[in-house]
């Protein structure tokens, strides 16, 4: 593209020079010099009409897109951290209730997309009576039905 531009400038200058060499001094020569000057100026400035300068809207649109992406990333991180904190607190609550019943268990809690308790996996040894008591506590306090409570280890 740049080479083509330079070649067009050189060609325009050569044409202007050749035309001016045929005309003798006088009023006709002045008019021809003016026309050749205009021809060279148009040739030099012609690529500017194709130049695409980004507008302020283009720049702000890219900034807005970047800002929106950063906000989404922040919201996703917040949601992940928020869910992790809720999960930890609910698991600690279940462990505390299990300790009150004399159980030593490990807890894995699954949350919904809205960070509500959905499922629980309890691992450890428990009597049938302790299991039933723990299942009742989990169902009444956390709203996890007995069908979504799983026991491993006993």
N, CA, C and O of each residue as an XYZ file, in Angstrom:
616
protein
N       0.832     -1.192      0.000
C       0.000      0.000      0.000
C       0.876      1.256      0.000
O       0.621      2.180     -0.773
N       1.896      1.304      0.848
C       2.778      2.466      0.920
C       3.576      2.610     -0.375
O       3.793      3.724     -0.854
N       4.009      1.495     -0.935
C       4.779      1.539     -2.181
C       3.917      2.095     -3.312
O       4.394      2.872     -4.139
N       2.685      1.705     -3.344
C       1.765      2.193     -4.370
C       1.565      3.705     -4.237
O       1.508      4.424     -5.235
N       1.459      4.170     -3.005
C       1.292      5.600     -2.735
C       2.516      6.383     -3.219
O       2.381      7.417     -3.874
N       3.698      5.886     -2.893
C       4.936      6.557     -3.296
C       5.049      6.578     -4.818
O       5.427      7.593     -5.403
N       4.723      5.458     -5.456
C       4.776      5.411     -6.916
C       3.796      6.399     -7.550
O       4.129      7.021     -8.559
N       2.608      6.556     -6.990
C       1.639      7.511     -7.536
C       2.133      8.940     -7.350
O       1.901      9.782     -8.218
N       2.804      9.234     -6.251
C       3.371     10.571     -6.056
C       4.487     10.846     -7.071
O       4.558     11.930     -7.649
N       5.336      9.871     -7.274
C       6.439     10.028     -8.230
C       5.888     10.220     -9.642
O       6.368     11.069    -10.392
N       4.884      9.429     -9.996
C       4.280      9.544    -11.328
C       3.636     10.910    -11.504
O       3.780     11.525    -12.561
N       2.929     11.398    -10.489
C       2.284     12.715    -10.578
C       3.334     13.809    -10.724
O       3.146     14.745    -11.501
N       4.430     13.704     -9.993
C       5.498     14.705    -10.086
C       6.142     14.680    -11.457
O       6.444     15.732    -12.021
N       6.358     13.483    -12.003
C       6.945     13.374    -13.343
C       6.023     13.982    -14.397
O       6.476     14.715    -15.276
N       4.742     13.679    -14.309
C       3.778     14.222    -15.269
C       3.741     15.744    -15.168
O       3.751     16.436    -16.186
N       3.699     16.261    -13.955
C       3.673     17.716    -13.773
C       4.945     18.346    -14.321
O       4.894     19.387    -14.975
N       6.079     17.720    -14.057
C       7.349     18.253    -14.554
C       7.432     18.236    -16.058
O       7.906     19.200    -16.660
N       6.985     17.167    -16.681
C       7.010     17.060    -18.142
C       6.099     18.106    -18.763
O       6.478     18.764    -19.731
N       4.874     18.268    -18.203
C       3.946     19.265    -18.747
C       4.518     20.668    -18.625
O       4.375     21.469    -19.549
N       5.151     20.981    -17.527
C       5.693     22.322    -17.329
C       6.895     22.589    -18.232
O       7.166     23.738    -18.582
N       7.606     21.547    -18.604
C       8.770     21.749    -19.483
C       8.358     22.128    -20.906
O       9.166     22.696    -21.641
N       7.126     21.827    -21.308
C       6.664     22.151    -22.649
C       6.150     23.589    -22.770
O       6.010     24.104    -23.879
N       5.875     24.220    -21.665
C       5.275     25.552    -21.710
C       6.337     26.594    -21.360
O       7.107     26.409    -20.417
N       6.375     27.683    -22.117
C       7.307     28.780    -21.897
C       6.755     29.679    -20.797
O       5.589     29.566    -20.419
N       7.602     30.576    -20.283
C       7.182     31.518    -19.251
C       6.057     32.386    -19.766
O       5.984     32.724    -20.947
N       5.175     32.737    -18.829
C       4.065     33.614    -19.166
C       2.848     33.250    -18.342
O       2.916     32.457    -17.403
N       1.724     33.859    -18.724
C       0.504     33.630    -17.948
C       0.015     32.189    -18.074
O      -0.556     31.641    -17.131
N       0.232     31.596    -19.199
C      -0.156     30.200    -19.396
C       0.674     29.280    -18.504
O       0.166     28.282    -17.992
N       1.939     29.613    -18.319
C       2.825     28.804    -17.475
C       2.405     28.884    -16.009
O       2.485     27.903    -15.269
N       1.952     30.082    -15.602
C       1.491     30.236    -14.207
C       0.243     29.380    -13.954
O       0.142     28.716    -12.923
N      -0.681     29.399    -14.874
C      -1.909     28.602    -14.735
C      -1.554     27.117    -14.706
O      -2.101     26.355    -13.909
N      -0.625     26.708    -15.591
C      -0.219     25.302    -15.625
C       0.472     24.900    -14.322
O       0.237     23.809    -13.801
N       1.338     25.797    -13.789
C       1.993     25.486    -12.500
C       0.951     25.336    -11.401
O       1.056     24.442    -10.562
N      -0.062     26.214    -11.402
C      -1.129     26.132    -10.403
C      -1.886     24.806    -10.539
O      -2.172     24.138     -9.545
N      -2.205     24.438    -11.784
C      -2.924     23.180    -12.000
C      -2.066     21.968    -11.631
O      -2.575     21.004    -11.059
N      -0.784     22.005    -11.947
C       0.112     20.893    -11.567
C       0.261     20.801    -10.059
O       0.324     19.704     -9.504
N       0.318     21.942     -9.397
C       0.384     21.948     -7.932
C      -0.860     21.338     -7.314
O      -0.781     20.557     -6.365
N      -2.020     21.707     -7.867
C      -3.281     21.123     -7.392
C      -3.310     19.612     -7.646
O      -3.750     18.833     -6.801
N      -2.828     19.219     -8.833
C      -2.775     17.788     -9.169
C      -1.896     17.024     -8.174
O      -2.275     15.948     -7.710
N      -0.730     17.574     -7.849
C       0.166     16.924     -6.869
C      -0.470     16.885     -5.475
O      -0.353     15.896     -4.753
N      -1.146     17.985     -5.112
C      -1.787     18.017     -3.791
C      -2.910     16.977     -3.705
O      -3.025     16.271     -2.703
N      -3.723     16.882     -4.735
C      -4.810     15.888     -4.740
C      -4.234     14.478     -4.683
O      -4.751     13.619     -3.968
N      -3.158     14.240     -5.442
C      -2.523     12.921     -5.441
C      -1.968     12.592     -4.062
O      -2.066     11.454     -3.602
N      -1.386     13.590     -3.405
C      -0.792     13.361     -2.080
C      -1.861     13.148     -1.010
O      -1.666     12.358     -0.086
N      -2.991     13.851     -1.132
C      -4.025     13.795     -0.084
C      -5.108     12.752     -0.345
O      -5.936     12.494      0.528
N      -5.113     12.151     -1.529
C      -6.155     11.187     -1.875
C      -6.272     10.030     -0.869
O      -7.396      9.645     -0.547
N      -5.171      9.456     -0.354
C      -5.317      8.358      0.614
C      -6.017      8.761      1.912
O      -6.524      7.903      2.635
N      -6.046     10.050      2.210
C      -6.706     10.489      3.443
C      -8.209     10.242      3.414
O      -8.828     10.077      4.465
N      -8.806     10.215      2.218
C     -10.247      9.966      2.156
C     -10.584      8.528      2.572
O     -11.690      8.261      3.044
N      -9.634      7.607      2.398
C      -9.851      6.216      2.792
C      -9.440      5.936      4.230
O      -9.689      4.852      4.757
N      -8.808      6.921      4.860
C      -8.340      6.743      6.234
C      -9.529      6.635      7.177
O     -10.436      7.467      7.147
N      -9.518      5.629      7.993
C     -10.602      5.402      8.946
C     -10.096      5.737     10.339
O      -9.332      4.975     10.933
N     -10.517      6.853     10.845
C     -10.118      7.275     12.190
C     -11.196      6.803     13.156
O     -12.375      7.106     12.968
N     -10.799      6.058     14.195
C     -11.812      5.585     15.142
C     -12.490      6.758     15.851
O     -11.844      7.723     16.259
N     -13.779      6.645     15.979
C     -14.533      7.700     16.649
C     -14.495      7.477     18.157
O     -14.063      6.432     18.644
N     -14.952      8.475     18.864
C     -15.013      8.371     20.319
C     -15.940      7.225     20.731
O     -15.687      6.544     21.725
N     -17.013      7.014     19.961
C     -17.940      5.920     20.267
C     -17.255      4.562     20.134
O     -17.499      3.648     20.922
N     -16.375      4.443     19.102
C     -15.649      3.186     18.923
C     -14.751      2.907     20.129
O     -14.697      1.786     20.635
N     -14.054      3.941     20.575
C     -13.157      3.767     21.725
C     -13.941      3.444     22.987
O     -13.582      2.532     23.732
N     -15.007      4.187     23.224
C     -15.773      3.934     24.448
C     -16.483      2.590     24.387
O     -16.685      1.951     25.419
N     -16.864      2.151     23.187
C     -17.514      0.835     23.065
C     -16.548     -0.259     23.498
O     -16.935     -1.192     24.203
N     -15.293     -0.146     23.077
C     -14.324     -1.168     23.497
C     -14.074     -1.082     24.997
O     -13.913     -2.109     25.657
N     -14.040      0.118     25.536
C     -13.861      0.267     26.989
C     -15.054     -0.321     27.733
O     -14.894     -0.990     28.754
N     -16.258     -0.061     27.208
C     -17.461     -0.603     27.853
C     -17.447     -2.123     27.824
O     -17.806     -2.769     28.809
N     -17.032     -2.699     26.696
C     -16.980     -4.160     26.593
C     -15.977     -4.722     27.596
O     -16.252     -5.728     28.249
N     -14.820     -4.081     27.722
C     -13.820     -4.536     28.688
C     -14.339     -4.383     30.116
O     -14.122     -5.257     30.956
N     -15.018     -3.283     30.387
C     -15.567     -3.060     31.729
C     -16.630     -4.102     32.058
O     -16.669     -4.624     33.172
N     -17.492     -4.404     31.088
C     -18.532     -5.408     31.315
C     -17.924     -6.783     31.556
O     -18.409     -7.540     32.398
N     -16.862     -7.109     30.821
C     -16.183     -8.394     31.029
C     -15.562     -8.449     32.416
O     -15.612     -9.487     33.076
N     -14.979     -7.344     32.864
C     -14.381     -7.303     34.206
C     -15.451     -7.440     35.280
O     -15.237     -8.109     36.291
N     -16.600     -6.807     35.066
C     -17.697     -6.916     36.037
C     -18.201     -8.356     36.101
O     -18.434     -8.888     37.186
N     -18.370     -8.992     34.924
C     -18.823    -10.394     34.914
C     -17.835    -11.291     35.653
O     -18.230    -12.152     36.439
N     -16.536    -11.078     35.389
C     -15.518    -11.891     36.063
C     -15.569    -11.674     37.570
O     -15.449    -12.622     38.346
N     -15.747    -10.426     37.977
C     -15.850    -10.133     39.407
C     -17.080    -10.775     40.031
O     -17.014    -11.305     41.140
N     -18.188    -10.728     39.329
C     -19.415    -11.346     39.841
C     -19.264    -12.855     39.955
O     -19.724    -13.460     40.924
N     -18.613    -13.466     38.955
C     -18.403    -14.913     39.003
C     -17.497    -15.300     40.170
O     -17.748    -16.280     40.871
N     -16.440    -14.511     40.363
C     -15.547    -14.786     41.503
C     -16.282    -14.622     42.823
O     -16.143    -15.442     43.730
N     -17.073    -13.544     42.921
C     -17.827    -13.304     44.141
C     -18.792    -14.453     44.409
O     -18.896    -14.939     45.535
N     -19.498    -14.883     43.360
C     -20.457    -15.976     43.527
C     -19.743    -17.250     43.977
O     -20.242    -17.969     44.843
N     -18.579    -17.530     43.394
C     -17.821    -18.718     43.786
C     -17.357    -18.640     45.235
O     -17.472    -19.608     45.985
N     -16.834    -17.486     45.620
C     -16.365    -17.308     46.999
C     -17.541    -17.315     47.973
O     -17.450    -17.886     49.060
N     -18.617    -16.693     47.589
C     -19.808    -16.645     48.424
C     -20.331    -18.060     48.667
O     -20.671    -18.430     49.791
N     -20.388    -18.844     47.580
C     -20.843    -20.233     47.709
C     -19.909    -21.051     48.600
O     -20.363    -21.881     49.387
N     -18.605    -20.814     48.472
C     -17.644    -21.555     49.296
C     -17.819    -21.218     50.770
O     -17.740    -22.102     51.624
N     -18.056    -19.952     51.071
C     -18.253    -19.543     52.471
C     -19.538    -20.156     53.020
O     -19.554    -20.660     54.143
N     -20.592    -20.116     52.250
C     -21.863    -20.706     52.706
C     -21.691    -22.206     52.928
O     -22.152    -22.745     53.934
N     -21.028    -22.879     51.991
C     -20.810    -24.316     52.121
C     -20.016    -24.621     53.400
O     -20.371    -25.533     54.148
N     -18.955    -23.867     53.646
C     -18.143    -24.091     54.849
C     -18.958    -23.887     56.117
O     -18.855    -24.678     57.054
N     -19.760    -22.843     56.153
C     -20.554    -22.570     57.352
C     -21.609    -23.652     57.579
O     -21.828    -24.082     58.711
N     -22.258    -24.090     56.505
C     -23.266    -25.142     56.662
C     -22.639    -26.474     57.052
O     -23.199    -27.215     57.860
N     -21.471    -26.780     56.476
C     -20.780    -28.012     56.858
C     -20.349    -27.947     58.315
O     -20.433    -28.943     59.034
N     -19.888    -26.782     58.755
C     -19.517    -26.622     60.168
C     -20.743    -26.784     61.064
O     -20.652    -27.366     62.145
N     -21.877    -26.275     60.618
C     -23.107    -26.422     61.380
C     -23.483    -27.901     61.512
O     -23.839    -28.367     62.595
N     -23.400    -28.628     60.398
C     -23.720    -30.064     60.431
C     -22.744    -30.807     61.331
O     -23.157    -31.669     62.107
N     -21.463    -30.489     61.244
C     -20.471    -31.148     62.110
C     -20.742    -30.863     63.581
O     -20.578    -31.736     64.433
N     -21.158    -29.634     63.870
C     -21.488    -29.273     65.258
C     -22.687    -30.081     65.753
O     -22.678    -30.581     66.877
N     -23.710    -30.208     64.921
C     -24.896    -30.999     65.303
C     -24.533    -32.480     65.441
O     -25.033    -33.170     66.329
N     -23.667    -32.953     64.562
C     -23.231    -34.350     64.646
C     -22.462    -34.584     65.943
O     -22.653    -35.608     66.600
N     -21.601    -33.651     66.316
C     -20.840    -33.782     67.566
C     -21.785    -33.802     68.761
O     -21.532    -34.527     69.724
N     -22.852    -33.037     68.728
C     -23.834    -33.031     69.807
C     -24.524    -34.383     69.939
O     -24.954    -34.769     71.026
N     -24.624    -35.098     68.819
C     -25.232    -36.431     68.836
C     -24.195    -37.525     69.084
O     -24.526    -38.711     69.072
N     -22.945    -37.129     69.307
C     -21.891    -38.102     69.571
C     -21.334    -38.742     68.310
O     -20.765    -39.831     68.378
N     -21.485    -38.091     67.159
C     -21.001    -38.627     65.894
C     -19.691    -37.968     65.492
O     -19.465    -36.785     65.749
N     -18.843    -38.750     64.863
C     -17.635    -38.221     64.250
C     -17.750    -38.514     62.752
O     -17.516    -39.639     62.312
N     -18.116    -37.485     61.972
C     -18.365    -37.671     60.540
C     -17.624    -36.615     59.723
O     -17.169    -35.590     60.230
N     -17.530    -36.920     58.453
C     -17.060    -35.932     57.482
C     -18.263    -35.536     56.634
O     -19.140    -36.355     56.360
N     -18.292    -34.280     56.224
C     -19.462    -33.758     55.514
C     -19.036    -33.168     54.178
O     -18.053    -32.433     54.088
N     -19.800    -33.509     53.140
C     -19.662    -32.864     51.826
C     -21.041    -32.365     51.439
O     -21.978    -33.146     51.272
N     -21.150    -31.060     51.299
C     -22.432    -30.434     51.009
C     -22.433    -29.927     49.571
O     -21.438    -29.378     49.099
N     -23.551    -30.115     48.882
C     -23.723    -29.597     47.528
C     -24.766    -28.499     47.584
O     -25.824    -28.657     48.193
N     -24.448    -27.363     46.930
C     -25.371    -26.235     46.908
C     -25.996    -26.080     45.529
O     -25.435    -26.517     44.525
N     -27.156    -25.456     45.495
C     -27.792    -25.119     44.213
C     -27.086    -23.892     43.629
O     -26.174    -23.336     44.241
N     -27.516    -23.487     42.451
C     -26.947    -22.287     41.830
C     -27.243    -21.040     42.655
O     -26.528    -20.042     42.568
N     -28.298    -21.107     43.453
C     -28.669    -19.986     44.326
C     -28.026    -20.085     45.700
O     -28.378    -19.336     46.611
N     -27.080    -21.012     45.849
C     -26.334    -21.216     47.106
C     -27.221    -21.714     48.244
O     -27.024    -21.353     49.404
N     -28.187    -22.538     47.896
C     -29.025    -23.186     48.904
C     -28.590    -24.636     49.022
O     -28.170    -25.233     48.030
N     -28.682    -25.221     50.228
C     -28.270    -26.618     50.380
C     -29.164    -27.546     49.557
O     -30.391    -27.441     49.575
N     -28.503    -28.460     48.833
C     -29.258    -29.356     47.958
C     -29.068    -30.814     48.357
O     -30.041    -31.559     48.479
N     -27.817    -31.223     48.562
C     -27.483    -32.602     48.911
C     -26.406    -32.595     49.976
O     -25.663    -31.627     50.133
N     -26.340    -33.711     50.710
C     -25.277    -33.852     51.702
C     -24.795    -35.300     51.701
O     -25.583    -36.240     51.592
N     -23.487    -35.447     51.824
C     -22.870    -36.764     51.947
C     -22.165    -36.796     53.289
O     -21.265    -35.999     53.553
N     -22.586    -37.731     54.137
C     -21.985    -37.897     55.460
C     -21.186    -39.194     55.454
O     -21.684    -40.243     55.045
N     -19.943    -39.107     55.912
C     -19.075    -40.273     55.963
C     -18.637    -40.479     57.400
O     -18.053    -39.596     58.028
N     -18.930    -41.658     57.901
C     -18.545    -41.992     59.273
C     -19.432    -43.082     59.836
O     -20.411    -43.490     59.211
N     -19.080    -43.550     61.027
C     -19.835    -44.617     61.684
C     -20.942    -44.003     62.536
O     -20.712    -43.043     63.272
N     -22.156    -44.573     62.426
C     -23.292    -44.090     63.218
C     -24.274    -45.229     63.416
O     -24.430    -46.103     62.562
N     -24.933    -45.195     64.569
C     -25.995    -46.168     64.812
C     -27.231    -45.721     64.034
O     -27.300    -44.588     63.556
N     -28.183    -46.603     63.917
C     -29.412    -46.278     63.199
C     -30.130    -45.113     63.877
O     -30.703    -44.253     63.208
N     -30.096    -45.093     65.188
C     -30.744    -44.028     65.948
C     -30.042    -42.679     65.700
O     -30.701    -41.651     65.545
N     -28.702    -42.695     65.666
C     -27.951    -41.472     65.408
C     -28.202    -40.971     63.979
O     -28.334    -39.768     63.752
N     -28.267    -41.897     63.026
C     -28.544    -41.525     61.643
C     -29.898    -40.835     61.523
O     -30.031    -39.788     60.888
N     -30.908    -41.457     62.158
C     -32.254    -40.898     62.073
C     -32.311    -39.520     62.715
O     -32.966    -38.617     62.194
N     -31.636    -39.355     63.831
C     -31.623    -38.055     64.507
C     -30.917    -37.011     63.632
O     -31.375    -35.875     63.506
N     -29.799    -37.419     63.033
C     -29.041    -36.491     62.181
C     -29.839    -36.139     60.929
O     -29.862    -34.979     60.517
N     -30.486    -37.117     60.328
C     -31.304    -36.866     59.151
C     -32.438    -35.895     59.466
O     -32.755    -35.022     58.658
N     -33.038    -36.045     60.620
C     -34.119    -35.141     61.024
C     -33.607    -33.719     61.209
O     -34.258    -32.760     60.793
N     -32.438    -33.585     61.835
C     -31.853    -32.253     62.039
C     -31.556    -31.601     60.690
O     -31.880    -30.433     60.475
N     -30.943    -32.354     59.788
C     -30.581    -31.809     58.470
C     -31.835    -31.422     57.691
O     -31.872    -30.381     57.035
N     -32.850    -32.259     57.767
C     -34.078    -31.963     57.036
C     -34.793    -30.749     57.620
O     -35.233    -29.875     56.874
N     -34.913    -30.686     58.932
C     -35.654    -29.576     59.533
C     -34.868    -28.267     59.508
O     -35.446    -27.208     59.262
N     -33.562    -28.322     59.758
C     -32.779    -27.086     59.852
C     -32.302    -26.577     58.487
O     -32.262    -25.369     58.256
N     -31.946    -27.483     57.595
C     -31.370    -27.064     56.314
C     -32.297    -27.301     55.127
O     -32.030    -26.814     54.028
N     -33.376    -28.037     55.334
C     -34.329    -28.263     54.255
C     -33.885    -29.289     53.229
O     -34.409    -29.314     52.115
N     -32.924    -30.137     53.587
C     -32.479    -31.190     52.667
C     -33.285    -32.447     52.981
O     -33.148    -32.999     54.073
N     -34.124    -32.915     52.050
C     -34.936    -34.093     52.331
C     -34.067    -35.344     52.527
O     -32.934    -35.414     52.050
N     -34.623    -36.317     53.237
C     -33.869    -37.539     53.561
C     -33.397    -38.270     52.303
O     -32.371    -38.950     52.334
N     -34.138    -38.134     51.194
C     -33.727    -38.793     49.952
C     -32.432    -38.211     49.397
O     -31.727    -38.874     48.637
N     -32.123    -36.999     49.766
C     -30.905    -36.355     49.262
C     -29.798    -36.332     50.308
O     -28.825    -35.588     50.187
N     -29.959    -37.147     51.323
C     -28.916    -37.299     52.340
C     -28.319    -38.691     52.158
O     -29.036    -39.691     52.203
N     -27.032    -38.750     51.957
C     -26.375    -40.030     51.712
C     -25.382    -40.291     52.830
O     -24.684    -39.390     53.296
N     -25.338    -41.561     53.251
C     -24.409    -41.979     54.298
C     -23.413    -42.968     53.711
O     -23.797    -43.859     52.953
N     -22.151    -42.820     54.050
C     -21.123    -43.787     53.694
C     -20.418    -44.217     54.977
O     -20.167    -43.405     55.868
N     -20.113    -45.474     55.050
C     -19.289    -45.942     56.159
C     -20.018    -46.750     57.221
O     -19.364    -47.313     58.100
N     -21.300    -46.830     57.182
C     -21.974    -47.663     58.196
C     -23.203    -48.309     57.631
O     -23.895    -49.043     58.337
